[in-house]
Each structure stands twice: as structure tokens, then as C-alpha cells.
Amino acid sequence: MSDRELAAAALSARLKAYVPYSHFQVGAALLAANGTVYSGCNIENAAYTPSNCAERTAFFKAVSEGVRDFSAIAIAGGAEGSKELDYCAPCGVCRQVMMEFCDCDTFRIILAKSEEDYRSFTLGELLPMGFGPKNLAK
Ligand code: THU
């Protein structure tokens, strides 16, 4: 699975976003080490706080199916109906969820404006000095 293909999967997952409140659609495509791709979109709620980001939807789908090894996630986000997307970086809570399961130096976060236009970062670049499971190990 190439970065371009993962970016395309995130762009397509974005179209499934349920966003009646923010009208901001986000899609994610999470690549597991076994090659499976888990898609996710943001899912909002009338009570607001139960809303879930696209990235966590993808992670929770994978983990709930027993998958915990990941290599990359592509993210695409922007206002409903916008013709051109900007890079959409993951929120702090989603970075923390990535920190739980992913290696800071090797897990890659691909921010996609389009299939052709994307930038790749490591988790460590987007969450420097993050707190994770290793910090709790004795
Ligand atoms: N959102 C995501 O799904 N992922 C992000 O990385 C940033 C924000 C969602 C949450 C909410 O449904 C909407 O975008 C506006 O914040």
C-alpha cells in the first residue's frame, strides 16, 4: 500500500463523516502491519461530547478486531463542500491514542490535501516527549 493509496482511502473515508454540527468532514485510513487498512470518519452527536474523531474511529475499529500493530495513518479533513483541502493535523487526543499503540520513530502520519499532495511526519515529530506505555514500565 503506497502513501498515495492510503491518502486516497482517507479522502474517500472523509465522505462518510457524520457532521451535522461542525460541518467539518474528516477521514482517516489506518494501515496495519499485516497490510489491512481500517478506515474511519468523524461521528458527531447532539450532546457534542460523545463525538469521535476520524483517527480514533479507525484505531478503535482495528483494536476491537484484535489488531495492534500499525505502520501509518493518512488523514484528510476540511469543511463540507470545500473544493480544496488544507492539511488537517490530528488533535491532541488522537495523537495520544496513537502513542498508546505506535512507535514514535517509525509510525507515520500522512496529512493529505489530495491524492497527489500530502506530507508525512513521524508520530514523534507531532507528539514530542509524549507519554506512553513505556513511561509506566518499571
Ligand atoms: N476532527 C477529527 O475527526 N479529526 C481531527 O484530527 C480534528 C478534528 C473532527 C472533530 C469534529 O467532529 C470536527 O472534526 C471539528 O472539530
Backbone and ligand atoms as CSV (ligand in chain L), in Angstrom:
chain,resi,resn,atom,element,x,y,z
A,1,MET,N,N,0.855,-1.209,0.000
A,1,MET,CA,C,0.000,0.000,0.000
A,1,MET,C,C,0.884,1.249,0.000
A,2,SER,N,N,0.775,2.062,-1.021
A,2,SER,CA,C,1.600,3.274,-1.113
A,2,SER,C,C,0.969,4.404,-0.302
A,3,ASP,N,N,1.760,5.442,-0.018
A,3,ASP,CA,C,1.230,6.614,0.681
A,3,ASP,C,C,0.090,7.234,-0.122
A,4,ARG,N,N,0.254,7.228,-1.421
A,4,ARG,CA,C,-0.774,7.810,-2.290
A,4,ARG,C,C,-2.097,7.049,-2.162
A,5,GLU,N,N,-2.003,5.723,-2.118
A,5,GLU,CA,C,-3.217,4.900,-1.974
A,5,GLU,C,C,-3.867,5.105,-0.596
A,6,LEU,N,N,-3.014,5.253,0.415
A,6,LEU,CA,C,-3.545,5.480,1.768
A,6,LEU,C,C,-4.220,6.860,1.838
A,7,ALA,N,N,-3.616,7.844,1.181
A,7,ALA,CA,C,-4.209,9.184,1.117
A,7,ALA,C,C,-5.573,9.111,0.417
A,8,ALA,N,N,-5.641,8.354,-0.651
A,8,ALA,CA,C,-6.909,8.212,-1.391
A,8,ALA,C,C,-7.969,7.559,-0.506
A,9,ALA,N,N,-7.560,6.583,0.300
A,9,ALA,CA,C,-8.510,5.904,1.200
A,9,ALA,C,C,-9.028,6.879,2.264
A,10,ALA,N,N,-8.164,7.766,2.753
A,10,ALA,CA,C,-8.600,8.759,3.752
A,10,ALA,C,C,-9.574,9.754,3.115
A,11,LEU,N,N,-9.282,10.166,1.904
A,11,LEU,CA,C,-10.174,11.108,1.201
A,11,LEU,C,C,-11.545,10.473,0.988
A,12,SER,N,N,-11.555,9.200,0.702
A,12,SER,CA,C,-12.841,8.549,0.467
A,12,SER,C,C,-13.582,8.299,1.787
A,13,ALA,N,N,-12.845,7.977,2.862
A,13,ALA,CA,C,-13.477,7.796,4.183
A,13,ALA,C,C,-14.100,9.109,4.660
A,14,ARG,N,N,-13.495,10.209,4.278
A,14,ARG,CA,C,-13.994,11.538,4.688
A,14,ARG,C,C,-15.444,11.741,4.244
A,15,LEU,N,N,-15.802,11.158,3.142
A,15,LEU,CA,C,-17.154,11.362,2.606
A,15,LEU,C,C,-18.226,10.666,3.459
A,16,LYS,N,N,-17.810,9.814,4.361
A,16,LYS,CA,C,-18.755,9.111,5.252
A,16,LYS,C,C,-18.960,9.873,6.572
A,17,ALA,N,N,-18.243,10.968,6.772
A,17,ALA,CA,C,-18.308,11.697,8.047
A,17,ALA,C,C,-19.747,12.087,8.383
A,18,TYR,N,N,-20.089,11.947,9.667
A,18,TYR,CA,C,-21.411,12.354,10.153
A,18,TYR,C,C,-21.201,13.629,10.970
A,19,VAL,N,N,-21.427,14.773,10.342
A,19,VAL,CA,C,-21.011,16.052,10.934
A,19,VAL,C,C,-22.107,17.128,10.864
A,20,PRO,N,N,-23.302,16.840,11.422
A,20,PRO,CA,C,-24.381,17.836,11.334
A,20,PRO,C,C,-24.119,19.096,12.143
A,21,TYR,N,N,-23.126,19.095,13.040
A,21,TYR,CA,C,-22.891,20.247,13.923
A,21,TYR,C,C,-21.720,21.100,13.464
A,22,SER,N,N,-20.575,20.478,13.213
A,22,SER,CA,C,-19.408,21.272,12.794
A,22,SER,C,C,-19.350,21.449,11.277
A,23,HIS,N,N,-19.975,20.547,10.542
A,23,HIS,CA,C,-19.869,20.532,9.077
A,23,HIS,C,C,-18.412,20.451,8.623
A,24,PHE,N,N,-17.579,19.842,9.459
A,24,PHE,CA,C,-16.153,19.655,9.132
A,24,PHE,C,C,-15.907,18.148,9.000
A,25,GLN,N,N,-15.643,17.725,7.768
A,25,GLN,CA,C,-15.537,16.287,7.495
A,25,GLN,C,C,-14.082,15.825,7.562
A,26,VAL,N,N,-13.857,14.756,8.332
A,26,VAL,CA,C,-12.507,14.190,8.418
A,26,VAL,C,C,-12.570,12.700,8.093
A,27,GLY,N,N,-11.573,12.247,7.352
A,27,GLY,CA,C,-11.452,10.821,7.043
A,27,GLY,C,C,-10.062,10.351,7.408
A,28,ALA,N,N,-9.966,9.086,7.800
A,28,ALA,CA,C,-8.659,8.514,8.138
A,28,ALA,C,C,-8.565,7.123,7.540
A,29,ALA,N,N,-7.340,6.730,7.202
A,29,ALA,CA,C,-7.080,5.364,6.731
A,29,ALA,C,C,-5.839,4.878,7.456
A,30,LEU,N,N,-6.053,3.859,8.295
A,30,LEU,CA,C,-5.000,3.348,9.173
A,30,LEU,C,C,-4.469,2.041,8.595
A,31,LEU,N,N,-3.163,2.037,8.325
A,31,LEU,CA,C,-2.522,0.851,7.738
A,31,LEU,C,C,-1.916,-0.001,8.850
A,32,ALA,N,N,-2.417,-1.220,8.985
A,32,ALA,CA,C,-1.869,-2.148,9.977
A,32,ALA,C,C,-0.637,-2.833,9.395
A,33,ALA,N,N,0.204,-3.353,10.303
A,33,ALA,CA,C,1.432,-4.029,9.868
A,33,ALA,C,C,1.113,-5.245,8.994
A,34,ASN,N,N,-0.067,-5.829,9.186
A,34,ASN,CA,C,-0.448,-7.004,8.376
A,34,ASN,C,C,-1.014,-6.613,7.004
A,35,GLY,N,N,-1.033,-5.321,6.702
A,35,GLY,CA,C,-1.464,-4.861,5.384
A,35,GLY,C,C,-2.925,-4.439,5.311
A,36,THR,N,N,-3.687,-4.721,6.358
A,36,THR,CA,C,-5.105,-4.336,6.347
A,36,THR,C,C,-5.250,-2.831,6.575
A,37,VAL,N,N,-6.203,-2.227,5.879
A,37,VAL,CA,C,-6.475,-0.800,6.072
A,37,VAL,C,C,-7.820,-0.646,6.789
A,38,TYR,N,N,-7.799,0.114,7.879
A,38,TYR,CA,C,-9.021,0.411,8.635
A,38,TYR,C,C,-9.387,1.860,8.373
A,39,SER,N,N,-10.579,2.089,7.865
A,39,SER,CA,C,-10.996,3.458,7.581
A,39,SER,C,C,-11.741,4.013,8.790
A,40,GLY,N,N,-11.809,5.327,8.869
A,40,GLY,CA,C,-12.568,5.964,9.934
A,40,GLY,C,C,-13.023,7.338,9.503
A,41,CYS,N,N,-14.129,7.793,10.106
A,41,CYS,CA,C,-14.590,9.163,9.857
A,41,CYS,C,C,-14.997,9.752,11.203
A,42,ASN,N,N,-15.138,11.072,11.251
A,42,ASN,CA,C,-15.642,11.652,12.495
A,42,ASN,C,C,-17.152,11.459,12.573
A,43,ILE,N,N,-17.606,11.210,13.803
A,43,ILE,CA,C,-19.012,10.905,14.053
A,43,ILE,C,C,-19.462,11.800,15.205
A,44,GLU,N,N,-20.291,12.783,14.889
A,44,GLU,CA,C,-20.692,13.756,15.910
A,44,GLU,C,C,-21.996,13.342,16.589
A,45,ASN,N,N,-22.350,14.105,17.614
A,45,ASN,CA,C,-23.503,13.742,18.435
A,45,ASN,C,C,-24.185,15.014,18.935
A,46,ALA,N,N,-25.510,14.963,19.066
A,46,ALA,CA,C,-26.284,16.125,19.511
A,46,ALA,C,C,-25.846,16.593,20.894
A,47,ALA,N,N,-25.298,15.680,21.704
A,47,ALA,CA,C,-24.805,16.059,23.032
A,47,ALA,C,C,-23.340,16.519,22.965
A,48,TYR,N,N,-22.816,16.644,21.761
A,48,TYR,CA,C,-21.462,17.159,21.472
A,48,TYR,C,C,-20.311,16.315,22.003
A,49,THR,N,N,-20.203,16.110,23.340
A,49,THR,CA,C,-19.002,15.433,23.853
A,49,THR,C,C,-18.862,13.972,23.422
A,50,PRO,N,N,-19.932,13.256,23.109
A,50,PRO,CA,C,-19.717,11.879,22.645
A,50,PRO,C,C,-19.121,11.795,21.235
A,51,SER,N,N,-18.895,12.916,20.571
A,51,SER,CA,C,-18.350,12.897,19.207
A,51,SER,C,C,-16.995,12.197,19.169
A,52,ASN,N,N,-16.731,11.545,18.062
A,52,ASN,CA,C,-15.456,10.826,17.918
A,52,ASN,C,C,-14.739,11.276,16.650
A,53,CYS,N,N,-13.432,11.470,16.769
A,53,CYS,CA,C,-12.633,11.874,15.608
A,53,CYS,C,C,-12.425,10.700,14.650
A,54,ALA,N,N,-12.121,11.038,13.418
A,54,ALA,CA,C,-11.893,10.029,12.376
A,54,ALA,C,C,-10.750,9.079,12.735
A,55,GLU,N,N,-9.675,9.646,13.276
A,55,GLU,CA,C,-8.489,8.838,13.587
A,55,GLU,C,C,-8.815,7.796,14.641
A,56,ARG,N,N,-9.536,8.226,15.691
A,56,ARG,CA,C,-9.864,7.276,16.762
A,56,ARG,C,C,-10.886,6.250,16.283
A,57,THR,N,N,-11.777,6.644,15.416
A,57,THR,CA,C,-12.697,5.652,14.847
A,57,THR,C,C,-11.900,4.539,14.178
A,58,ALA,N,N,-10.901,4.913,13.401
A,58,ALA,CA,C,-10.086,3.918,12.691
A,58,ALA,C,C,-9.308,3.043,13.685
A,59,PHE,N,N,-8.684,3.665,14.672
A,59,PHE,CA,C,-7.925,2.906,15.674
A,59,PHE,C,C,-8.830,1.943,16.443
A,60,PHE,N,N,-9.978,2.440,16.857
A,60,PHE,CA,C,-10.847,1.606,17.698
A,60,PHE,C,C,-11.441,0.458,16.883
A,61,LYS,N,N,-11.679,0.690,15.619
A,61,LYS,CA,C,-12.130,-0.422,14.764
A,61,LYS,C,C,-11.072,-1.515,14.746
A,62,ALA,N,N,-9.825,-1.109,14.516
A,62,ALA,CA,C,-8.735,-2.088,14.393
A,62,ALA,C,C,-8.496,-2.813,15.709
A,63,VAL,N,N,-8.362,-2.053,16.790
A,63,VAL,CA,C,-8.039,-2.662,18.091
A,63,VAL,C,C,-9.173,-3.589,18.526
A,64,SER,N,N,-10.403,-3.210,18.232
A,64,SER,CA,C,-11.542,-4.055,18.622
A,64,SER,C,C,-11.590,-5.343,17.817
A,65,GLU,N,N,-10.792,-5.398,16.747
A,65,GLU,CA,C,-10.707,-6.643,15.974
A,65,GLU,C,C,-9.403,-7.386,16.275
A,66,GLY,N,N,-8.710,-6.931,17.313
A,66,GLY,CA,C,-7.507,-7.660,17.746
A,66,GLY,C,C,-6.218,-7.209,17.100
A,67,VAL,N,N,-6.268,-6.124,16.333
A,67,VAL,CA,C,-5.077,-5.642,15.628
A,67,VAL,C,C,-4.452,-4.485,16.409
A,68,ARG,N,N,-3.149,-4.584,16.667
A,68,ARG,CA,C,-2.475,-3.558,17.484
A,68,ARG,C,C,-1.166,-3.075,16.896
A,69,ASP,N,N,-0.784,-3.606,15.743
A,69,ASP,CA,C,0.488,-3.194,15.123
A,69,ASP,C,C,0.190,-2.361,13.893
A,70,PHE,N,N,0.715,-1.147,13.894
A,70,PHE,CA,C,0.373,-0.222,12.813
A,70,PHE,C,C,1.609,0.412,12.200
A,71,SER,N,N,1.524,0.739,10.912
A,71,SER,CA,C,2.655,1.407,10.272
A,71,SER,C,C,2.391,2.858,9.889
A,72,ALA,N,N,1.152,3.200,9.552
A,72,ALA,CA,C,0.888,4.582,9.115
A,72,ALA,C,C,-0.600,4.889,9.161
A,73,ILE,N,N,-0.897,6.193,9.223
A,73,ILE,CA,C,-2.298,6.633,9.087
A,73,ILE,C,C,-2.318,7.837,8.152
A,74,ALA,N,N,-3.270,7.857,7.242
A,74,ALA,CA,C,-3.470,9.042,6.401
A,74,ALA,C,C,-4.721,9.750,6.905
A,75,ILE,N,N,-4.681,11.080,6.864
A,75,ILE,CA,C,-5.788,11.897,7.378
A,75,ILE,C,C,-6.132,12.970,6.342
A,76,ALA,N,N,-7.437,13.142,6.099
A,76,ALA,CA,C,-7.881,14.205,5.196
A,76,ALA,C,C,-9.066,14.896,5.839
A,77,GLY,N,N,-8.998,16.218,5.958
A,77,GLY,CA,C,-10.091,16.926,6.603
A,77,GLY,C,C,-10.337,18.286,5.993
A,78,GLY,N,N,-11.593,18.740,6.083
A,78,GLY,CA,C,-11.937,20.068,5.598
A,78,GLY,C,C,-13.429,20.280,5.678
A,79,ALA,N,N,-13.814,21.537,5.603
A,79,ALA,CA,C,-15.226,21.889,5.704
A,79,ALA,C,C,-16.031,21.236,4.580
A,80,GLU,N,N,-17.257,20.850,4.937
A,80,GLU,CA,C,-18.178,20.248,3.976
A,80,GLU,C,C,-18.285,21.145,2.749
A,81,GLY,N,N,-18.164,20.560,1.598
A,81,GLY,CA,C,-18.343,21.323,0.368
A,81,GLY,C,C,-17.126,22.114,-0.068
A,82,SER,N,N,-16.043,22.070,0.706
A,82,SER,CA,C,-14.865,22.855,0.293
A,82,SER,C,C,-14.198,22.192,-0.906
A,83,LYS,N,N,-13.760,23.016,-1.816
A,83,LYS,CA,C,-13.206,22.486,-3.067
A,83,LYS,C,C,-11.758,22.061,-2.881
A,84,GLU,N,N,-11.044,22.793,-2.048
A,84,GLU,CA,C,-9.630,22.471,-1.804
A,84,GLU,C,C,-9.420,22.253,-0.326
A,85,LEU,N,N,-8.763,21.153,0.029
A,85,LEU,CA,C,-8.500,20.874,1.436
A,85,LEU,C,C,-7.148,21.444,1.846
A,86,ASP,N,N,-7.058,21.794,3.123
A,86,ASP,CA,C,-5.768,22.161,3.726
A,86,ASP,C,C,-5.256,20.899,4.418
A,87,TYR,N,N,-4.006,20.899,4.888
A,87,TYR,CA,C,-3.542,19.774,5.691
A,87,TYR,C,C,-4.305,19.791,7.010
A,88,CYS,N,N,-4.793,18.635,7.430
A,88,CYS,CA,C,-5.555,18.546,8.684
A,88,CYS,C,C,-4.767,17.681,9.667
A,89,ALA,N,N,-4.188,18.333,10.665
A,89,ALA,CA,C,-3.364,17.610,11.639
A,89,ALA,C,C,-4.251,17.007,12.726
A,90,PRO,N,N,-3.859,15.863,13.257
A,90,PRO,CA,C,-4.683,15.207,14.282
A,90,PRO,C,C,-4.715,15.993,15.588
A,91,CYS,N,N,-5.843,15.943,16.283
A,91,CYS,CA,C,-5.965,16.644,17.566
A,91,CYS,C,C,-5.100,15.943,18.619
A,92,GLY,N,N,-4.917,16.597,19.746
A,92,GLY,CA,C,-4.053,16.062,20.804
A,92,GLY,C,C,-4.527,14.723,21.348
A,93,VAL,N,N,-5.836,14.574,21.464
A,93,VAL,CA,C,-6.369,13.315,21.996
A,93,VAL,C,C,-6.046,12.167,21.038
A,94,CYS,N,N,-6.182,12.391,19.756
A,94,CYS,CA,C,-5.873,11.339,18.775
A,94,CYS,C,C,-4.378,11.033,18.757
A,95,ARG,N,N,-3.532,12.047,18.910
A,95,ARG,CA,C,-2.084,11.791,18.988
A,95,ARG,C,C,-1.793,10.895,20.189
A,96,GLN,N,N,-2.488,11.136,21.289
A,96,GLN,CA,C,-2.264,10.336,22.492
A,96,GLN,C,C,-2.702,8.886,22.278
A,97,VAL,N,N,-3.789,8.686,21.553
A,97,VAL,CA,C,-4.234,7.314,21.243
A,97,VAL,C,C,-3.196,6.629,20.355
A,98,MET,N,N,-2.627,7.362,19.410
A,98,MET,CA,C,-1.564,6.790,18.561
A,98,MET,C,C,-0.384,6.368,19.421
A,99,MET,N,N,-0.064,7.214,20.415
A,99,MET,CA,C,1.060,6.965,21.322
A,99,MET,C,C,0.904,5.640,22.080
A,100,GLU,N,N,-0.329,5.253,22.299
A,100,GLU,CA,C,-0.591,4.015,23.041
A,100,GLU,C,C,-0.158,2.778,22.241
A,101,PHE,N,N,-0.306,2.855,20.920
A,101,PHE,CA,C,-0.113,1.656,20.095
A,101,PHE,C,C,1.064,1.749,19.123
A,102,CYS,N,N,1.606,2.941,18.937
A,102,CYS,CA,C,2.550,3.108,17.824
A,102,CYS,C,C,3.925,3.556,18.295
A,103,ASP,N,N,4.913,3.249,17.477
A,103,ASP,CA,C,6.285,3.647,17.756
A,103,ASP,C,C,6.508,5.082,17.244
A,104,CYS,N,N,7.058,5.913,18.140
A,104,CYS,CA,C,7.244,7.339,17.813
A,104,CYS,C,C,8.149,7.573,16.616
A,105,ASP,N,N,9.154,6.703,16.448
A,105,ASP,CA,C,10.147,6.927,15.393
A,105,ASP,C,C,9.736,6.345,14.049
A,106,THR,N,N,8.866,5.338,14.064
A,106,THR,CA,C,8.559,4.669,12.786
A,106,THR,C,C,7.115,4.877,12.305
A,107,PHE,N,N,6.179,5.120,13.225
A,107,PHE,CA,C,4.792,5.291,12.784
A,107,PHE,C,C,4.656,6.618,12.050
A,108,ARG,N,N,4.073,6.573,10.868
A,108,ARG,CA,C,3.986,7.787,10.040
A,108,ARG,C,C,2.560,8.306,9.944
A,109,ILE,N,N,2.449,9.625,9.991
A,109,ILE,CA,C,1.161,10.312,9.891
A,109,ILE,C,C,1.186,11.120,8.596
A,110,ILE,N,N,0.310,10.743,7.685
A,110,ILE,CA,C,0.304,11.354,6.353
A,110,ILE,C,C,-0.889,12.313,6.262
A,111,LEU,N,N,-0.584,13.582,6.115
A,111,LEU,CA,C,-1.646,14.591,6.021
A,111,LEU,C,C,-1.899,14.868,4.546
A,112,ALA,N,N,-3.120,14.568,4.120
A,112,ALA,CA,C,-3.415,14.610,2.684
A,112,ALA,C,C,-4.361,15.753,2.311
A,113,LYS,N,N,-3.922,16.548,1.352
A,113,LYS,CA,C,-4.821,17.542,0.742
A,113,LYS,C,C,-5.550,16.896,-0.427
A,114,SER,N,N,-4.837,16.008,-1.099
A,114,SER,CA,C,-5.386,15.292,-2.248
A,114,SER,C,C,-4.531,14.035,-2.427
A,115,GLU,N,N,-4.873,13.234,-3.415
A,115,GLU,CA,C,-4.080,12.026,-3.691
A,115,GLU,C,C,-2.648,12.364,-4.057
A,116,GLU,N,N,-2.472,13.525,-4.660
A,116,GLU,CA,C,-1.127,13.910,-5.137
A,116,GLU,C,C,-0.380,14.777,-4.149
A,117,ASP,N,N,-1.102,15.403,-3.233
A,117,ASP,CA,C,-0.486,16.401,-2.361
A,117,ASP,C,C,-0.637,15.987,-0.899
A,118,TYR,N,N,0.446,15.433,-0.353
A,118,TYR,CA,C,0.406,15.013,1.058
A,118,TYR,C,C,1.786,15.177,1.673
A,119,ARG,N,N,1.809,15.293,3.012
A,119,ARG,CA,C,3.061,15.417,3.766
A,119,ARG,C,C,3.097,14.345,4.835
A,120,SER,N,N,4.277,13.813,5.067
A,120,SER,CA,C,4.414,12.712,6.020
A,120,SER,C,C,5.269,13.131,7.215
A,121,PHE,N,N,4.799,12.804,8.406
A,121,PHE,CA,C,5.522,13.091,9.656
A,121,PHE,C,C,5.593,11.802,10.470
A,122,THR,N,N,6.564,11.730,11.374
A,122,THR,CA,C,6.527,10.624,12.334
A,122,THR,C,C,5.658,11.066,13.513
A,123,LEU,N,N,5.200,10.079,14.280
A,123,LEU,CA,C,4.425,10.415,15.484
A,123,LEU,C,C,5.279,11.257,16.435
A,124,GLY,N,N,6.564,10.927,16.531
A,124,GLY,CA,C,7.462,11.683,17.410
A,124,GLY,C,C,7.575,13.153,17.008
A,125,GLU,N,N,7.460,13.424,15.726
A,125,GLU,CA,C,7.512,14.827,15.273
A,125,GLU,C,C,6.258,15.586,15.700
A,126,LEU,N,N,5.119,14.896,15.674
A,126,LEU,CA,C,3.860,15.575,16.012
A,126,LEU,C,C,3.524,15.497,17.501
A,127,LEU,N,N,4.209,14.583,18.216
A,127,LEU,CA,C,3.975,14.478,19.663
A,127,LEU,C,C,5.324,14.289,20.366
A,128,PRO,N,N,6.129,15.368,20.405
A,128,PRO,CA,C,7.446,15.246,21.031
A,128,PRO,C,C,7.315,15.013,22.537
A,129,MET,N,N,8.187,14.178,23.065
A,129,MET,CA,C,8.189,13.858,24.508
A,129,MET,C,C,6.820,13.382,24.990
A,130,GLY,N,N,6.174,12.576,24.173
A,130,GLY,CA,C,4.858,12.068,24.548
A,130,GLY,C,C,4.940,11.080,25.698
A,131,PHE,N,N,3.833,10.931,26.388
A,131,PHE,CA,C,3.742,9.979,27.498
A,131,PHE,C,C,3.019,8.736,26.997
A,132,GLY,N,N,3.669,7.583,27.153
A,132,GLY,CA,C,3.065,6.349,26.650
A,132,GLY,C,C,3.286,5.182,27.584
A,133,PRO,N,N,2.909,3.986,27.145
A,133,PRO,CA,C,3.016,2.786,27.979
A,133,PRO,C,C,4.419,2.570,28.539
A,134,LYS,N,N,5.443,2.936,27.758
A,134,LYS,CA,C,6.828,2.715,28.223
A,134,LYS,C,C,7.149,3.547,29.473
A,135,ASN,N,N,6.477,4.681,29.625
A,135,ASN,CA,C,6.721,5.526,30.804
A,135,ASN,C,C,6.206,4.884,32.090
A,136,LEU,N,N,5.304,3.926,31.944
A,136,LEU,CA,C,4.748,3.273,33.129
A,136,LEU,C,C,5.520,2.006,33.494
A,137,ALA,N,N,6.367,1.553,32.534
A,137,ALA,CA,C,7.118,0.310,32.778
A,137,ALA,C,C,8.165,0.544,33.852
A,138,LYS,N,N,8.352,-0.442,34.719
A,138,LYS,CA,C,9.318,-0.286,35.813
A,138,LYS,C,C,10.731,-0.568,35.329
L,1,THU,N1,N,-11.820,16.116,13.952
L,1,THU,C1,C,-11.352,14.898,13.564
L,1,THU,O1,O,-12.127,13.983,13.271
L,1,THU,N2,N,-10.018,14.723,13.480
L,1,THU,C2,C,-9.097,15.692,13.669
L,1,THU,O2,O,-7.913,15.434,13.565
L,1,THU,C3,C,-9.516,17.061,14.007
L,1,THU,C4,C,-10.954,17.227,14.341
L,1,THU,C5,C,-13.268,16.331,13.993
L,1,THU,C6,C,-13.886,16.506,15.352
L,1,THU,C7,C,-15.155,17.251,14.997
L,1,THU,O3,O,-16.138,16.311,14.576
L,1,THU,C8,C,-14.764,18.097,13.805
L,1,THU,O4,O,-13.584,17.499,13.271
L,1,THU,C9,C,-14.496,19.557,14.139
L,1,THU,O5,O,-13.604,19.673,15.176
